[in-house]
């Protein structure tokens, strides 16, 4: 069995550089759970109220619908209904 020593790969870094100090501070904050990332949440904003109401509805078992509601009296919906009915009739004949 031979002893092999592994040399550190990459460019040597200066532990006293500003960048390395920032990296160390960030790691320490991350370990302590103090590292804040992303956009801060503003309590009481309209978006937070909407999210709160949504979570309440989910917890109460109310079914949430996605997207814009369909206007069943619109021209397009009437045409789609006619088309789907004609497709069903053709399938029954065939």
N, C-alpha and C positions, 0 to 999 in steps of 0.2 A: 504494500500500500504506500502510495507516494503522497507527500504533503504538497498541496497546491494552494497558493495564496491568490486571492482574487483582487485585482486592482479595481478601483472605482472608475467606472466609465464616465465619459462626458467631460465637460469643461469644469475646472475647479471654480468654486464659488467663494466669494469673500463673505464670511459670516457677519461682518460688521457693516455691510453695505445697506443702504436705505431699503432696497428691495427685499433683501433677506430679513431685515428687521420687521418689515410689514408682513411678510409671509409668516414669520413666527408669531406675531401678534394675532393674525387671523386664525392660525391653528389653535392658539390658546383660547381665543374667544369661542371657537367652534367646540372645543372640548368642554367649556363651561356652559355652553348653550346660549351665549350672548350674541352670537353672530346673526345679524339681521340681513336678510337677502330679499330682493324684490321690492315691489312698491308697497309703501306702508298703507295700512288699512285705516280709513277715517271713520271712527265710530259715529253713528247717527246720520250717515250719508244716505241718500236715496237708494243706492245700490245695496247697502248693508240692510236696509229695511226690506227690500225685495227678497234678498237671500234669506233673511230671518223668517219672513212669511212663507217662503217656499219650503224651508226646513220644517216649519210647524205643520204645513199641509201634509208633507211626507210622513211625519211622525203620527199624525191623526189618521193616516190611511186614505187620504183623498188622492184620487188619481190625477196626475198632472199631465196636461196635454202639451205637446210641443208644436211650435210654429204658429202661424197665423190661422185663425178660424176660417172655415170654408163657408162662402156665401152660396147656399144651395139654389138661390134664385138668379145667380149670374148666368149670362149667356153661355159661357164656357161650360159650366156645370150642367146646364140643361142639355147641351149638345153631347156631353160625355154620357149622361144618363140615357139619352136616346140611342147612342151608339152601343152602349153596353147591353141595352134591352134588345136591340136588333141582333147582336152577336149571340145572345142566349137563344133567341128564336131560331136562328140559323143552325145552331148546334142541336136543338131539339128535332129539327126537320131532318138533319143529316144523319 
